[in-house]
Amino acid sequence: MDILGIDIGGSGIKGAIVDVTNGQLLTERHRIPTPKPATPGAVGKALAELVNHFKWKGPIGATFPAIIRHNIAYSAANVHDDWIGTNDADVIEQYTGCKAHVINDADAVGIAEQRFGGGKQYRGTVFLITVGTGLGTALMVDGGIVPNTELGHLILPKHGHAESFCSDAARKRDDLKWKEWAKRFECYLAHLEHLFSPEVFVIGGGVSKKPEKFVKHLNIQTPVKMAELKNLAGIIGAAVIAEHG
C-alpha cells in the first residue's frame, strides 16, 4: 500500500510517497519551509502545496511536534499555540481533501525504526532516543507504541532534568569531551534500563552519526544500536501509522 508520509517540523515540512510494506520511498523527499508564524491556517496552506507537488489524492500520515491523542494536539513545540486543542487531521483534510492521520514526531521515528531500521530484529520493549537539541523518546512494546512518552524530561537522581544534563546541546554548552558526555548519557540510559528493562536502545539524532565517539564508553547491559533511517524515519513512520489509521 502506498501512503504519503509528511514530517511537520518547526523549520521544515518534508514529504514523500512511501510503500508501507517495505518502508521504501517511491519518490524523492520534497521539503518546504515551515511558515512563520506556524498557525494552523498557514501550515494547512503549506501542506496543500506539498500534496499538490505529488499530485496526491490518497491517505496521508503526518508527524507533528506535540503531544497527540486521537489526532488532537495537546502541546505546541516550535509551532503556534493555536494548535493546542486543534484536531490536526481535520486541518490537513480541510486544506488537502485527503484523509489524514497524525502522530507525535518521535513516536513516528520509533515506529519506523522498529519495523524497518535499528530495532527491526527485536521484539519486547524497544526504546528509541533521539539525541539533539533535546531528548526525544519513543517506547515500543511488541511492535506497538506507548504514545507521547516524553521521557527526555525525566528527573535523574543527583543530576536533575535529563534533557538539560545529557542532550547533545548540553554536550556543546558545557564543552564536554565525548567520553565525558558519554558518562552523562550512560546515567540516563542506566536509569531507563532500571525502569523499563528494554531489549535494545536505538539511538537517533545528531549523535547517531558518530557512534565511534561514545558507544565504547557506555557501560550498560542493554544493547545500543544506531538508528538506520536517518531523516526519513519520520516520513516512513507517519505513513505506516496511517495504514491502519
Kinemage of the C-alpha trace (Angstrom):
@kinemage 1
@onewidth
@group {chain A} dominant
@subgroup {mainchain}
@vectorlist {calphas} color= white
{ca met a 1} P 0.000 0.000 0.000
{ca asp a 2} L 1.276 3.482 -0.861
{ca ile a 3} L 0.754 6.416 1.523
{ca leu a 4} L 2.020 9.994 1.530
{ca gly a 5} L 4.111 10.479 4.661
{ca ile a 6} L 4.645 14.045 5.912
{ca asp a 7} L 7.030 15.130 8.659
{ca ile a 8} L 5.978 18.525 10.085
{ca gly a 9} L 8.794 20.252 11.948
{ca gly a 10} L 9.478 23.678 13.345
{ca ser a 11} L 11.709 24.667 10.423
{ca gly a 12} L 10.649 22.417 7.562
{ca ile a 13} L 7.813 20.242 6.253
{ca lys a 14} L 9.070 17.146 4.436
{ca gly a 15} L 7.131 14.565 2.489
{ca ala a 16} L 7.401 11.532 0.211
{ca ile a 17} L 5.212 8.703 -1.022
{ca val a 18} L 6.041 5.525 0.912
{ca asp a 19} L 5.468 1.839 0.206
{ca val a 20} L 4.465 0.831 3.736
{ca thr a 21} L 5.031 -2.879 3.078
{ca asn a 22} L 8.809 -2.376 2.915
{ca gly a 23} L 9.397 1.173 4.157
{ca gln a 24} L 10.857 2.317 0.845
{ca leu a 25} L 10.308 5.792 -0.563
{ca leu a 26} L 8.707 5.744 -4.003
{ca thr a 27} L 9.565 9.398 -4.687
{ca glu a 28} L 12.289 11.834 -3.799
{ca arg a 29} L 11.748 13.606 -0.482
{ca his a 30} L 10.329 17.101 -1.015
{ca arg a 31} L 10.811 19.865 1.562
{ca ile a 32} L 9.196 23.265 2.011
{ca pro a 33} L 9.885 25.745 4.826
{ca thr a 34} L 7.509 25.784 7.785
{ca pro a 35} L 5.654 29.123 7.648
{ca lys a 36} L 6.231 31.753 10.335
{ca pro a 37} L 4.122 32.008 12.391
{ca ala a 38} L 3.176 28.344 12.087
{ca thr a 39} L -0.556 28.765 12.642
{ca pro a 40} L -2.998 26.015 11.598
{ca gly a 41} L -4.093 28.016 8.565
{ca ala a 42} L -0.563 28.790 7.391
{ca val a 43} L 0.621 25.210 7.856
{ca gly a 44} L -2.535 23.925 6.163
{ca lys a 45} L -1.757 26.004 3.050
{ca ala a 46} L 1.836 24.724 3.065
{ca leu a 47} L 0.578 21.149 3.294
{ca ala a 48} L -1.737 21.754 0.340
{ca glu a 49} L 1.304 22.931 -1.630
{ca leu a 50} L 3.201 19.777 -0.672
{ca val a 51} L 0.302 17.490 -1.588
{ca asn a 52} L -0.109 19.257 -4.943
{ca his a 53} L 3.605 18.712 -5.615
{ca phe a 54} L 2.988 14.958 -5.515
{ca lys a 55} L -0.430 15.214 -7.258
{ca trp a 56} L -1.625 13.084 -4.348
{ca lys a 57} L -5.259 12.051 -3.737
{ca gly a 58} L -4.884 9.161 -1.263
{ca pro a 59} L -4.360 8.833 2.506
{ca ile a 60} L -1.831 10.936 4.413
{ca gly a 61} L 0.130 10.161 7.564
{ca ala a 62} L 1.734 13.155 9.265
{ca thr a 63} L 4.010 13.747 12.240
{ca phe a 64} L 3.570 16.745 14.499
{ca pro a 65} L 5.897 18.143 17.201
{ca ala a 66} L 3.381 17.859 20.039
{ca ile a 67} L 1.566 15.515 22.365
{ca ile a 68} L -1.043 13.917 20.090
{ca arg a 69} L -4.091 11.980 21.253
{ca his a 70} L -6.670 10.863 18.698
{ca asn a 71} L -5.233 13.407 16.202
{ca ile a 72} L -5.659 16.314 18.669
{ca ala a 73} L -2.621 18.377 19.726
{ca tyr a 74} L -2.227 18.938 23.468
{ca ser a 75} L 1.008 20.936 23.245
{ca ala a 76} L 2.779 23.065 20.627
{ca ala a 77} L 6.565 22.691 20.392
{ca asn a 78} L 8.039 25.076 17.781
{ca val a 79} L 4.629 25.839 16.254
{ca his a 80} L 1.891 28.348 17.104
{ca asp a 81} L -0.105 27.902 20.327
{ca asp a 82} L -3.311 27.937 18.253
{ca trp a 83} L -2.629 24.267 17.550
{ca ile a 84} L -3.343 23.332 21.173
{ca gly a 85} L -6.761 21.668 21.258
{ca thr a 86} L -6.914 21.505 17.454
{ca asn a 87} L -7.663 18.308 15.572
{ca asp a 88} L -4.609 18.240 13.308
{ca ala a 89} L -6.099 15.633 10.976
{ca asp a 90} L -9.127 17.857 10.383
{ca val a 91} L -6.818 20.738 9.397
{ca ile a 92} L -4.928 18.547 6.938
{ca glu a 93} L -8.156 17.175 5.449
{ca gln a 94} L -9.652 20.672 5.133
{ca tyr a 95} L -6.697 22.014 3.137
{ca thr a 96} L -5.780 18.924 1.101
{ca gly a 97} L -9.008 16.981 0.665
{ca cys a 98} L -7.164 13.821 1.737
{ca lys a 99} L -7.951 11.521 4.653
{ca ala a 100} L -5.256 12.056 7.309
{ca his a 101} L -3.867 10.547 10.498
{ca val a 102} L -1.433 12.397 12.804
{ca ile a 103} L 1.138 11.100 15.285
{ca asn a 104} L 3.765 12.582 17.608
{ca asp a 105} L 7.027 13.083 15.707
{ca ala a 106} L 9.256 10.976 17.985
{ca asp a 107} L 6.674 8.177 18.017
{ca ala a 108} L 6.735 8.100 14.198
{ca val a 109} L 10.525 7.718 14.222
{ca gly a 110} L 10.241 4.909 16.765
{ca ile a 111} L 7.663 3.021 14.713
{ca ala a 112} L 9.781 3.295 11.557
{ca glu a 113} L 12.958 2.146 13.295
{ca gln a 114} L 11.120 -0.735 14.973
{ca arg a 115} L 9.699 -2.018 11.711
{ca phe a 116} L 12.440 -1.235 9.190
{ca gly a 117} L 15.522 0.136 10.986
{ca gly a 118} L 17.711 -0.320 14.045
{ca gly a 119} L 15.073 -2.133 16.097
{ca lys a 120} L 13.692 -4.499 13.466
{ca gln a 121} L 15.339 -7.636 14.841
{ca tyr a 122} L 13.980 -7.072 18.358
{ca arg a 123} L 10.622 -7.756 19.978
{ca gly a 124} L 9.502 -6.995 23.505
{ca thr a 125} L 10.418 -3.475 24.666
{ca val a 126} L 12.353 -1.347 22.175
{ca phe a 127} L 13.399 2.125 23.325
{ca leu a 128} L 14.237 4.828 20.792
{ca ile a 129} L 16.031 8.009 21.882
{ca thr a 130} L 16.756 10.917 19.536
{ca val a 131} L 19.637 12.971 20.911
{ca gly a 132} L 19.979 16.503 19.608
{ca thr a 133} L 18.858 19.857 20.971
{ca gly a 134} L 16.661 17.785 23.274
{ca leu a 135} L 15.984 14.148 24.070
{ca gly a 136} L 13.081 12.681 22.146
{ca thr a 137} L 11.806 9.246 23.133
{ca ala a 138} L 9.580 6.531 21.746
{ca leu a 139} L 8.689 3.334 23.601
{ca met a 140} L 7.597 0.309 21.567
{ca val a 141} L 6.234 -2.881 23.116
{ca asp a 142} L 5.734 -5.980 20.948
{ca gly a 143} L 5.592 -3.809 17.837
{ca gly a 144} L 3.058 -1.352 19.269
{ca ile a 145} L 3.707 2.163 20.559
{ca val a 146} L 3.223 3.656 24.020
{ca pro a 147} L 2.424 7.179 22.763
{ca asn a 148} L 3.741 10.548 23.896
{ca thr a 149} L 6.260 9.238 26.430
{ca glu a 150} L 8.365 12.462 26.630
{ca leu a 151} L 10.930 10.630 28.788
{ca gly a 152} L 13.627 13.138 27.929
{ca his a 153} L 12.058 15.152 30.762
{ca leu a 154} L 12.732 12.586 33.470
{ca ile a 155} L 14.407 13.860 36.627
{ca leu a 156} L 17.590 11.867 37.171
{ca pro a 157} L 18.755 11.169 40.738
{ca lys a 158} L 21.609 13.589 41.587
{ca his a 159} L 21.576 15.121 38.092
{ca gly a 160} L 18.187 16.773 37.599
{ca his a 161} L 16.410 17.242 34.290
{ca ala a 162} L 17.678 14.608 31.837
{ca glu a 163} L 17.486 16.754 28.710
{ca ser a 164} L 19.427 19.574 30.356
{ca phe a 165} L 22.005 17.069 31.622
{ca cys a 166} L 22.813 14.901 28.625
{ca ser a 167} L 21.352 16.173 25.351
{ca asp a 168} L 23.778 16.989 22.545
{ca ala a 169} L 23.052 20.642 23.275
{ca ala a 170} L 24.264 20.047 26.846
{ca arg a 171} L 27.483 18.486 25.487
{ca lys a 172} L 28.154 21.586 23.412
{ca arg a 173} L 27.023 24.009 26.137
{ca asp a 174} L 29.366 22.520 28.734
{ca asp a 175} L 32.178 21.937 26.208
{ca leu a 176} L 32.380 18.241 27.121
{ca lys a 177} L 34.703 15.744 25.516
{ca trp a 178} L 32.816 12.795 24.037
{ca lys a 179} L 33.923 10.480 26.848
{ca glu a 180} L 32.696 12.965 29.461
{ca trp a 181} L 29.367 13.325 27.700
{ca ala a 182} L 29.050 9.539 27.282
{ca lys a 183} L 29.246 9.106 31.055
{ca arg a 184} L 26.346 11.544 31.438
{ca phe a 185} L 24.367 9.719 28.756
{ca glu a 186} L 25.163 6.427 30.485
{ca cys a 187} L 23.476 7.733 33.660
{ca tyr a 188} L 20.336 8.404 31.639
{ca leu a 189} L 20.384 5.032 29.885
{ca ala a 190} L 21.032 3.212 33.165
{ca his a 191} L 18.017 4.941 34.708
{ca leu a 192} L 15.803 3.908 31.774
{ca glu a 193} L 17.254 0.417 31.922
{ca his a 194} L 16.284 0.179 35.585
{ca leu a 195} L 12.752 1.410 34.889
{ca phe a 196} L 11.915 -0.474 31.677
{ca ser a 197} L 14.423 -3.332 31.121
{ca pro a 198} L 14.325 -2.850 27.327
{ca glu a 199} L 15.600 -5.317 24.745
{ca val a 200} L 17.571 -2.573 22.979
{ca phe a 201} L 18.212 1.173 22.903
{ca val a 202} L 18.041 2.631 19.394
{ca ile a 203} L 19.840 5.988 19.221
{ca gly a 204} L 18.922 8.616 16.645
{ca gly a 205} L 19.511 12.319 16.224
{ca gly a 206} L 22.791 14.068 15.572
{ca val a 207} L 24.950 11.878 17.827
{ca ser a 208} L 23.947 8.733 15.927
{ca lys a 209} L 26.238 9.884 13.107
{ca lys a 210} L 29.264 9.471 15.410
{ca pro a 211} L 28.789 6.202 17.351
{ca glu a 212} L 32.541 5.618 17.429
{ca lys a 213} L 32.867 8.689 19.663
{ca phe a 214} L 30.692 7.492 22.541
{ca val a 215} L 29.344 3.911 22.383
{ca lys a 216} L 32.637 2.389 23.556
{ca his a 217} L 32.395 4.468 26.742
{ca leu a 218} L 28.912 3.205 27.714
{ca asn a 219} L 28.758 0.551 30.421
{ca ile a 220} L 25.191 -0.784 30.480
{ca gln a 221} L 23.655 -4.220 29.979
{ca thr a 222} L 21.197 -3.322 27.214
{ca pro a 223} L 22.463 -3.405 23.599
{ca val a 224} L 22.835 0.006 21.960
{ca lys a 225} L 22.106 0.295 18.228
{ca met a 226} L 22.119 3.316 15.951
{ca ala a 227} L 19.011 4.390 14.067
{ca glu a 228} L 19.262 3.450 10.408
{ca leu a 229} L 16.631 5.522 8.591
{ca lys a 230} L 18.152 8.939 9.388
{ca asn a 231} L 15.967 11.907 8.383
{ca leu a 232} L 13.496 9.697 6.520
{ca ala a 233} L 12.228 7.937 9.645
{ca gly a 234} L 9.500 10.464 10.449
{ca ile a 235} L 8.073 10.291 6.929
{ca ile a 236} L 8.125 6.490 6.931
{ca gly a 237} L 6.660 6.134 10.435
{ca ala a 238} L 3.854 8.582 9.666
{ca ala a 239} L 2.925 6.633 6.563
{ca val a 240} L 2.961 3.323 8.470
{ca ile a 241} L 0.654 4.578 11.220
{ca ala a 242} L -1.800 5.930 8.629
{ca glu a 243} L -2.111 2.477 7.075
{ca his a 244} L -4.323 1.423 9.982
{ca gly a 245} L -5.495 4.895 10.987
